[in-house]
């Protein structure tokens, strides 16, 4: 059974940066796409970024395009989300997720494609 553990969340000033990590175990990490989603209080979970199984394709929500970067290190079984220029609208619990399918060349953006989720890590931005 695949397990995902996020880390790297915290409090940062507006305009600052954070890097989230998601360590994955229990499945061949290099065989499936990964995604990051977030959920703010009172709001639905929303897509943030995704990366294909081999890192060849990425996708971003419009709200984070140009500020956030998703990457993966298949040797370390870890996916990252580098968040720069954080804004007051970015605070949320951030979740990483693993695609249900293997070897998708697409960066999957729909939550229903993801079959395993981490417990989430809180990101707070102070103004």
Secondary structure, DSSP 8 states (H G I E B T S, - for coil): --EEEEE--EEEETT--EEEEEEEESS-GGGS-EEEEEE-TTS--EEEEEE-TTSS-EEE-TTTTTTEEEEEETTTTEEEEEE-S--TT--EEEEEEEESSSS--S----GGGEEEE---EEEEEE-
